[in-house]
Amino acid sequence: MAISKMQKLSLVAREEDLPHLTKLLQELQAVEIIDSKQEEEFAPIFERYFDEELQVNSLEILEDKMNEVEEKLSSVQTAITFIQRNGKLKSKEVGLKRVSLSLAELEAQVNLNEIHQLLEEIATLEQKRQRLEQECDELQEKENTIGVWRTLDIDPKKAKTLQYVNANVATVDAMLFDEMQQSLSTKLSHYELEVIRLGKQENSFVLFTLKEEESVAKEILQQVGVQEFSYKEDGVPTLVYEILERTRLDRSNELQELYKQVHQYAKALPDLFKYEELLLAKVARIEAETMMLTTGHVTYMEGFLPLEKQEAFYTQLDPLVKAKRVWIEVFDELPKEIEKIPVLLKNGRFVRPFEKLTEMYALPKYDEIDPTPFMMPFYFVFFGMMVADIGYGLVLFLATMIAKKVMVFPRGMKQFIDFFQIVAIPTILWGFIYSSFFGAALPKSLFGISLPFPIISTTEDVNTILIVSLALGFIQILTGLALSSALHIRKKDYLQSVADGFAWQGILIGAVLAVLGAVALHLPILVTIGAVLAGVSAFSILLVPMLKTKNKVTGFATGLYNLYGISGYIGDLVSYTRLMALGISGGSIAAAFNLLVGFMPPVMRFTIGILLLILLQSLNLFLSYLSAYVHSARLQYVEFFGKFYNGGGRAFSPLKPKEKHVNISQKEK
């Protein structure tokens, strides 16, 4: 229930052992390698022991290695994309069913010779596909061009070489066609106009004129903007079009056959995914090597290691250490700049899934406390109170339980599945308290035994629910203030622990005691105690800034400004009324849906009504869970974290596989 204690380590290894070393560290997934060259305190050591030119050469070699691996990675990713896009696969054939393997097991399952042969075959198919698609496109383009003239039974090229007549194969604007015909009939003694196609915008035609009237005909055609048909094929358009169409269909059939061939490679996708995973892991190892320093014979690296992983770390590297091929030194002394120390949260089984909520807000700095264990109980209760339905809780619990049994999820997704399985429990418990099962009330008795449900009625006990909501909010705010005081005490800033925590607790508790004494319990002594406590606490808020500054007037003004923050606490308490609002509204909507279906005639009720009820309840279930997730998080981030938590830590980023397709198990010992 804390932030993992980090240790700084230095490691020296023989140059030839570096690939093996990085693989061992990657299997362990527990060491974050840092770039020593960027550390200011390391500069004197770097200048004394490490030749800069040698580092440049080393980086160039690593860059070449990286380029080689990335080229292979690009090849396998191209092959995967090619199969997925062109293999006409079913959804279950597209991906790899996620499994958990060690890095060694993954390597054992990949046959590199088979993979390389497979990639060559797929590359050949890809080239063939590109060629066929290009040919189809070119043929289609020619078809579209000649298609207008496909009824023309003379060769436009030969038509221009006739001895006694001149032939013009052309198109003209449809609106100018009649004008052209009129000019031809007026100015030419003999001509023949054969219309090939009448279109909405253009008309296509062949015009035959006498040779001696060629210039007159040309002038007429120019006046109406006729465009000559540019014919590049050999032969009559009618025959050429048929040949093009037949050839294109042949190429299209070849393409369809190729797609069938590609489909046969779907069974190879799992192997390609695993090979991609191995290459991604290798990229990560090379990136880690770029942060290390070399003398030409040995390599030096620095990193961070969580204390609880120290035993596994030494066990993993023990063979190399005993063979005097690796030298390790671990330091408890950490960098003075807290921001440089990575943060790894360490919580128990039931709290760990809630770490995602903390990470979405901000990781704590290394010298702060992890708020997750303190936030988890409140989120647990708030979420359940906002949904509060036995049926909805059972659906979520069973769905997550079955999903975990039949599927292997990525690690981040697995945490979310665990999270929703846990919050299903308070949803069920609050469902019993409110007596709600898919919006229907629980029976008052069972087998003659009287049941206590509802413990709190959402229709008759609204004020009770409101008081419970405010009480829970009050407790959480006090907890946040207590944590604020604890943090200041840890830093030995005792005065600020009073001003930022204890004093505000005193004001809030004093105000509650005074209200209870005056309104509920009618005890004047309680009113007096509450007023005195609140007054002394308020005076403390004014006093602390005066004690901490030389200018007492400025300190007093600061105290007054801080005291004005009481309005914010009132707003915070009001925010917790959403616990009541969402809990009541979700159940009321579910009950309304039940009532709506209940009004249907029996035949409709047990046919369409069942489907409608499932649909409406599913919609309400989704909206209820979405609202509970968002609003519970909002209460933690604003009302709770705002009292003590700043965050801003850097996540621990160990050398580990990418885990794009496969969960790589950590080597513990």
Backbone hydrogen bonds, N-H to C=O, Kabsch-Sander energy under -0.5 kcal/mol:
donor,donor_aa,acceptor,acceptor_aa,energy
2,A,346,K,-2.5
4,S,344,L,-3.1
7,Q,305,L,-2.0
8,K,331,F,-2.0
9,L,303,G,-2.7
10,S,329,E,-2.9
11,L,301,M,-2.7
12,V,327,W,-2.7
13,A,299,T,-2.5
14,R,325,R,-1.7
15,E,297,H,-2.8
17,D,14,R,-1.3
18,L,15,E,-1.4
21,L,17,D,-2.7
22,T,18,L,-2.8
23,K,19,P,-1.6
24,L,20,H,-2.0
25,L,21,L,-2.4
26,Q,22,T,-2.2
27,E,23,K,-2.2
28,L,24,L,-1.7
29,Q,25,L,-1.9
30,A,25,L,-0.6
32,E,30,A,-0.5
32,E,304,F,-2.2
33,I,31,V,-0.7
34,I,302,E,-2.3
36,S,34,I,-1.1
36,S,291,M,-1.0
38,Q,35,D,-1.4
39,E,36,S,-1.7
42,F,39,E,-0.8
43,A,40,E,-1.3
46,F,42,F,-2.5
47,E,43,A,-2.5
48,R,44,P,-1.6
49,Y,45,I,-2.6
50,F,46,F,-1.9
51,D,49,Y,-0.5
55,Q,51,D,-1.6
56,V,52,E,-2.0
57,N,53,E,-2.3
58,S,54,L,-2.3
59,L,55,Q,-2.4
60,E,56,V,-2.1
61,I,57,N,-2.1
62,L,58,S,-2.4
63,E,59,L,-2.4
64,D,60,E,-2.0
65,K,61,I,-2.2
66,M,62,L,-2.8
67,N,63,E,-2.6
68,E,64,D,-2.2
69,V,65,K,-2.4
70,E,66,M,-3.0
71,E,67,N,-2.0
72,K,68,E,-1.7
73,L,69,V,-2.7
74,S,70,E,-2.7
75,S,71,E,-2.0
76,V,72,K,-2.5
77,Q,73,L,-2.5
78,T,74,S,-2.4
79,A,75,S,-2.1
80,I,76,V,-2.4
81,T,77,Q,-2.5
82,F,78,T,-2.6
83,I,79,A,-2.3
84,Q,80,I,-2.5
85,R,81,T,-2.5
86,N,82,F,-2.2
87,G,83,I,-1.9
93,E,90,K,-1.8
94,V,90,K,-0.8
94,V,91,S,-0.8
95,G,91,S,-0.6
101,L,99,V,-0.5
101,L,663,N,-2.6
106,L,102,S,-2.4
107,E,103,L,-2.3
108,A,104,A,-2.0
109,Q,105,E,-1.2
110,V,107,E,-1.1
111,N,109,Q,-0.6
112,L,110,V,-0.9
115,I,111,N,-2.4
116,H,112,L,-2.8
117,Q,113,N,-2.1
118,L,114,E,-2.5
119,L,115,I,-2.7
120,E,116,H,-1.9
121,E,117,Q,-2.2
122,I,118,L,-2.5
123,A,119,L,-2.5
124,T,120,E,-2.1
125,L,121,E,-2.2
126,E,122,I,-2.6
127,Q,123,A,-2.3
128,K,124,T,-2.3
129,R,125,L,-2.8
130,Q,126,E,-2.5
131,R,127,Q,-2.3
132,L,128,K,-2.9
133,E,129,R,-3.0
134,Q,130,Q,-2.3
135,E,131,R,-2.5
136,C,132,L,-2.7
137,D,133,E,-2.4
138,E,134,Q,-2.6
139,L,135,E,-2.9
140,Q,136,C,-2.6
141,E,137,D,-2.3
142,K,138,E,-2.2
143,E,139,L,-2.7
144,N,140,Q,-2.6
145,T,141,E,-1.9
146,I,142,K,-2.9
147,G,143,E,-2.6
148,V,144,N,-0.6
149,W,146,I,-1.6
150,R,147,G,-1.2
152,L,149,W,-2.2
159,A,155,D,-2.2
160,K,156,P,-0.8
160,K,157,K,-0.6
161,T,158,K,-1.6
162,L,159,A,-1.0
166,N,209,T,-3.6
167,A,159,A,-0.5
168,N,207,L,-2.6
169,V,167,A,-0.5
170,A,168,N,-0.7
170,A,205,F,-2.1
171,T,227,Q,-2.2
172,V,203,N,-2.1
174,A,201,Q,-2.8
176,L,173,D,-1.6
177,F,174,A,-0.8
180,M,176,L,-2.1
181,Q,177,F,-2.3
182,Q,178,D,-2.4
183,S,179,E,-2.1
184,L,180,M,-2.4
185,S,181,Q,-2.5
186,T,182,Q,-1.5
187,K,183,S,-2.6
188,L,184,L,-2.0
192,E,208,F,-2.4
194,E,192,E,-0.6
194,E,206,V,-3.0
195,V,193,L,-0.6
196,I,194,E,-0.5
196,I,204,S,-2.2
197,R,204,S,-1.6
199,G,197,R,-0.6
199,G,202,E,-1.1
203,N,172,V,-2.7
204,S,197,R,-2.8
205,F,170,A,-2.6
206,V,194,E,-2.4
207,L,168,N,-2.6
208,F,192,E,-3.1
208,F,206,V,-0.5
209,T,166,N,-2.5
209,T,207,L,-0.5
210,L,190,H,-0.8
211,K,164,Y,-1.8
213,E,210,L,-1.0
214,E,211,K,-1.5
217,A,213,E,-2.4
218,K,214,E,-2.6
219,E,215,S,-2.0
220,I,216,V,-2.1
221,L,217,A,-2.5
222,Q,218,K,-2.2
223,Q,219,E,-1.8
224,V,220,I,-1.2
225,G,222,Q,-1.0
226,V,221,L,-2.3
227,Q,171,T,-2.7
228,E,226,V,-0.5
229,F,169,V,-3.1
230,S,228,E,-0.6
231,Y,229,F,-1.1
232,K,230,S,-0.6
235,G,233,E,-0.6
238,T,152,L,-1.5
239,L,236,V,-0.7
240,V,236,V,-2.7
241,Y,237,P,-2.8
242,E,238,T,-1.4
243,I,239,L,-2.3
244,L,240,V,-2.7
245,E,241,Y,-2.7
246,R,242,E,-2.4
247,T,243,I,-2.6
248,R,244,L,-2.7
249,L,245,E,-2.2
250,D,246,R,-2.0
251,R,247,T,-2.5
252,S,248,R,-2.7
253,N,249,L,-2.4
254,E,250,D,-2.3
255,L,251,R,-2.3
256,Q,252,S,-2.2
257,E,253,N,-2.2
258,L,254,E,-2.1
259,Y,255,L,-2.3
260,K,256,Q,-1.7
261,Q,257,E,-1.9
262,V,258,L,-2.7
263,H,259,Y,-2.1
264,Q,260,K,-1.0
264,Q,261,Q,-0.7
265,Y,261,Q,-0.5
265,Y,262,V,-1.7
266,A,263,H,-1.7
267,K,264,Q,-0.6
268,A,265,Y,-1.6
269,L,266,A,-1.6
272,L,268,A,-2.0
273,F,269,L,-2.9
274,K,270,P,-2.1
275,Y,271,D,-2.2
276,E,272,L,-2.5
277,E,273,F,-2.2
278,L,274,K,-2.1
279,L,275,Y,-2.3
280,L,276,E,-2.6
281,A,277,E,-2.0
282,K,278,L,-2.0
283,V,279,L,-2.4
284,A,280,L,-2.0
285,R,281,A,-1.8
286,I,282,K,-2.4
287,E,283,V,-2.4
288,A,284,A,-1.8
289,E,285,R,-2.0
290,T,286,I,-1.6
291,M,288,A,-1.3
292,M,289,E,-1.6
293,L,300,Y,-2.8
295,T,298,V,-2.4
296,G,298,V,-0.5
299,T,13,A,-3.6
300,Y,293,L,-3.3
301,M,11,L,-2.4
302,E,34,I,-0.6
303,G,9,L,-2.0
304,F,32,E,-2.2
305,L,7,Q,-2.6
307,L,5,K,-3.2
309,K,306,P,-1.6
310,Q,307,L,-1.7
313,F,309,K,-2.3
314,Y,310,Q,-2.5
315,T,311,E,-2.3
316,Q,312,A,-2.3
317,L,313,F,-1.9
318,D,314,Y,-0.9
321,V,317,L,-2.3
322,K,318,D,-2.9
323,A,319,P,-1.6
324,K,321,V,-1.6
325,R,320,L,-2.9
326,V,320,L,-1.0
327,W,12,V,-3.0
329,E,10,S,-2.5
331,F,8,K,-4.0
338,I,336,K,-0.9
340,K,337,E,-1.8
341,I,338,I,-1.6
343,V,650,R,-3.2
346,K,2,A,-2.6
352,R,348,G,-2.7
354,F,351,V,-1.8
355,E,352,R,-2.0
356,K,353,P,-0.8
357,L,354,F,-0.8
358,T,354,F,-1.2
359,E,355,E,-2.7
360,M,356,K,-2.1
361,Y,357,L,-1.2
362,A,358,T,-2.9
368,E,365,K,-1.8
374,F,371,P,-0.6
375,M,371,P,-2.3
376,M,372,T,-2.6
378,F,374,F,-0.5
379,Y,375,M,-2.5
380,F,376,M,-2.8
381,V,377,P,-2.1
382,F,378,F,-3.2
383,F,379,Y,-2.8
384,G,380,F,-1.5
385,M,381,V,-2.2
386,M,382,F,-1.9
387,V,383,F,-1.5
388,A,384,G,-2.3
389,D,427,T,-0.5
390,I,436,S,-2.8
393,G,389,D,-2.3
394,L,390,I,-2.6
395,V,391,G,-2.4
396,L,392,Y,-2.1
397,F,393,G,-2.6
398,L,394,L,-2.8
399,A,395,V,-2.4
400,T,396,L,-2.3
401,M,397,F,-2.1
402,I,398,L,-2.7
403,A,399,A,-2.2
404,K,400,T,-2.1
405,K,401,M,-1.4
406,V,402,I,-2.2
407,M,403,A,-1.7
409,F,407,M,-0.5
414,K,410,P,-2.9
415,Q,411,R,-1.8
416,F,412,G,-1.4
417,I,413,M,-2.4
418,D,414,K,-2.5
419,F,415,Q,-2.4
420,F,416,F,-2.5
421,Q,417,I,-1.9
422,I,418,D,-2.1
423,V,419,F,-2.3
424,A,420,F,-0.8
425,I,421,Q,-0.5
425,I,422,I,-1.4
427,T,423,V,-1.1
428,I,424,A,-1.8
429,L,425,I,-2.3
430,W,426,P,-2.9
431,G,427,T,-1.3
432,F,428,I,-1.8
433,I,429,L,-1.9
434,Y,430,W,-2.6
435,S,431,G,-0.9
436,S,431,G,-2.2
437,F,440,A,-2.7
440,A,437,F,-1.8
446,L,449,I,-2.7
449,I,446,L,-1.9
450,S,448,G,-0.5
451,L,444,K,-3.6
455,I,432,F,-0.6
455,I,433,I,-1.0
456,I,433,I,-2.5
461,D,457,S,-2.0
465,I,461,D,-2.3
466,L,462,V,-2.3
467,I,463,N,-2.5
468,V,464,T,-2.6
469,S,465,I,-2.5
470,L,466,L,-2.5
471,A,467,I,-2.6
472,L,468,V,-2.5
473,G,469,S,-2.1
474,F,470,L,-2.7
475,I,471,A,-2.4
476,Q,472,L,-2.2
477,I,473,G,-2.5
478,L,474,F,-2.3
479,T,475,I,-2.1
480,G,476,Q,-2.5
481,L,477,I,-2.3
482,A,478,L,-2.3
483,L,479,T,-2.2
484,S,480,G,-1.9
485,S,481,L,-2.2
486,A,482,A,-2.3
487,L,483,L,-2.3
488,H,484,S,-1.9
489,I,485,S,-2.5
490,R,486,A,-2.3
491,K,487,L,-1.4
492,K,489,I,-1.7
493,D,488,H,-3.2
494,Y,492,K,-0.9
497,S,493,D,-1.4
498,V,494,Y,-1.2
499,A,495,L,-2.2
500,D,496,Q,-2.9
501,G,497,S,-0.9
502,F,497,S,-1.9
503,A,498,V,-3.0
505,Q,501,G,-2.3
506,G,502,F,-2.4
507,I,503,A,-2.3
508,L,504,W,-2.5
509,I,505,Q,-2.9
510,G,506,G,-2.7
511,A,507,I,-2.5
512,V,508,L,-2.1
513,L,509,I,-2.6
514,A,510,G,-2.4
515,V,511,A,-2.3
516,L,512,V,-2.8
517,G,513,L,-2.7
518,A,514,A,-2.0
519,V,515,V,-3.0
520,A,515,V,-0.7
520,A,516,L,-0.7
521,L,516,L,-3.5
522,H,516,L,-0.7
523,L,517,G,-1.6
526,L,523,L,-0.7
527,V,523,L,-1.6
528,T,524,P,-2.4
529,I,525,I,-2.6
530,G,526,L,-2.5
531,A,527,V,-2.6
532,V,528,T,-2.7
533,L,529,I,-2.6
534,A,530,G,-2.5
535,G,531,A,-2.6
536,V,532,V,-2.9
537,S,533,L,-2.1
538,A,534,A,-2.4
539,F,535,G,-2.4
540,S,536,V,-1.9
541,I,537,S,-1.6
542,L,538,A,-1.5
543,L,539,F,-2.5
544,V,540,S,-2.5
546,M,542,L,-0.8
547,L,543,L,-2.1
548,K,544,V,-1.7
549,T,545,P,-0.9
552,K,550,K,-1.0
555,G,551,N,-2.2
556,F,552,K,-2.6
557,A,553,V,-2.4
558,T,554,T,-2.4
559,G,555,G,-2.3
560,L,556,F,-2.4
561,Y,557,A,-2.3
562,N,558,T,-2.5
563,L,559,G,-2.4
564,Y,560,L,-1.3
565,G,562,N,-1.6
566,I,563,L,-1.6
567,S,564,Y,-1.6
568,G,565,G,-0.8
569,Y,565,G,-1.1
570,I,566,I,-1.5
571,G,567,S,-1.9
572,D,568,G,-2.2
573,L,569,Y,-2.2
574,V,570,I,-2.1
575,S,571,G,-1.6
576,Y,572,D,-0.8
576,Y,573,L,-1.0
577,T,574,V,-2.0
578,R,575,S,-1.5
579,L,576,Y,-1.6
580,M,577,T,-0.7
581,A,577,T,-2.3
582,L,578,R,-2.6
583,G,579,L,-1.1
584,I,580,M,-2.4
585,S,581,A,-2.5
586,G,582,L,-2.3
587,G,583,G,-1.2
588,S,584,I,-2.3
589,I,585,S,-2.6
590,A,586,G,-2.0
591,A,587,G,-2.3
592,A,588,S,-2.3
593,F,589,I,-2.1
594,N,590,A,-2.0
595,L,591,A,-2.4
596,L,592,A,-2.5
597,V,593,F,-2.2
598,G,594,N,-2.1
599,F,595,L,-1.2
599,F,596,L,-0.5
600,M,597,V,-1.4
605,R,601,P,-3.0
606,F,602,P,-1.9
607,T,604,M,-1.2
609,G,604,M,-3.9
611,L,607,T,-1.4
612,L,608,I,-2.9
613,L,609,G,-2.7
614,I,610,I,-2.4
615,L,611,L,-2.3
616,L,612,L,-2.8
617,Q,613,L,-2.9
618,S,614,I,-2.2
619,L,615,L,-2.1
620,N,616,L,-2.5
621,L,617,Q,-2.7
622,F,618,S,-2.5
623,L,619,L,-2.5
624,S,620,N,-2.6
625,Y,621,L,-2.4
626,L,622,F,-2.5
627,S,623,L,-2.6
628,A,624,S,-2.5
629,Y,625,Y,-2.6
630,V,626,L,-2.4
631,H,627,S,-2.9
632,S,628,A,-2.0
633,A,629,Y,-1.6
634,R,630,V,-2.2
635,L,631,H,-2.0
636,Q,632,S,-1.6
637,Y,633,A,-2.8
638,V,634,R,-2.5
639,E,634,R,-0.6
639,E,635,L,-0.5
640,F,635,L,-1.4
641,F,636,Q,-3.6
643,K,640,F,-1.8
644,F,640,F,-0.5
644,F,641,F,-1.1
645,Y,641,F,-2.9
648,G,363,L,-1.2
649,G,363,L,-3.0
650,R,341,I,-0.6
652,F,343,V,-2.2
655,L,31,V,-2.8
656,K,654,P,-0.6
663,N,99,V,-2.4
664,I,662,V,-0.7
665,S,101,L,-2.4
665,S,663,N,-0.7
667,K,27,E,-2.1
668,E,666,Q,-0.9
